[in-house]
Amino acid sequence: MGDRALGVCEIVPRGSFYDYTAKYSVGGSDHLTPAPIPAEVYERALDIALRAHRALGCRGVTRADLRFDDTTEELGGLYLLELNTQPGMTPTSLVPDIARHVGIEFDQLVAWMVENAACDG
């Protein structure tokens, strides 16, 4: 969110696989925020997300998708999969959940996004 990484969330599907239903249906998965990972890994995930946001010249709100492999020590077992530059804002979306965890309610999040929107040119 701008120049601030808000938090780390773990997605746990209620079924056996994180499929379309688990992702988009209310109750299809649980979002564990904060993610139950070691503090140093949590901080490293925030750092990776913010570095990716900056490196790509992003503005506004982005969401970094990472995988955590706790069987390796390489990079703390964190692997950046993608940076989502237009994350969802639905009842099952992660960004509103993560923002809420740090005290930013949905209406505040949307207001910040509108107030900080900018175009090149």
URKA-V760355 format. One record per backbone hydrogen bond with DSSP energy under -1.0 kcal/mol. NH is the residue of the N-H (numbers start at 0). CO is the residue of the C=O. E is the energy in kcal/mol with one decimal. If there is no record, write none. Layout:
# URKA-V760355
NH/CO/E, NH/CO/E
This chain:
# URKA-V760355
1/59/-3.0, 9/31/-2.1, 11/29/-2.9, 13/27/-2.5, 18/16/-1.7, 22/18/-2.2, 23/19/-2.8, 24/20/-2.1, 27/24/-2.6, 29/11/-2.9, 31/9/-3.1, 34/7/-2.0, 36/34/-2.2, 41/37/-2.5, 42/38/-2.5, 43/39/-1.7, 44/40/-2.5, 45/41/-2.1, 46/42/-2.1, 47/43/-2.7, 48/44/-2.4, 49/45/-2.3, 50/46/-2.6, 51/47/-2.3, 52/48/-2.3, 53/49/-2.4, 54/50/-3.0, 55/51/-2.0, 56/53/-1.6, 57/52/-2.5, 62/83/-2.1, 64/81/-2.8, 66/78/-2.2, 68/76/-3.4, 71/68/-1.2, 75/72/-2.2, 76/73/-3.0, 77/74/-1.3, 78/66/-2.2, 80/64/-3.2, 81/64/-1.3, 83/62/-3.4, 92/89/-1.7, 97/93/-2.7, 98/94/-2.8, 99/95/-2.3, 100/96/-1.7, 102/99/-1.8, 103/98/-2.7, 108/104/-2.4, 109/105/-2.6, 110/106/-2.2, 111/107/-2.5, 112/108/-2.3, 113/109/-2.4, 114/110/-2.9, 115/111/-2.0, 116/113/-1.0
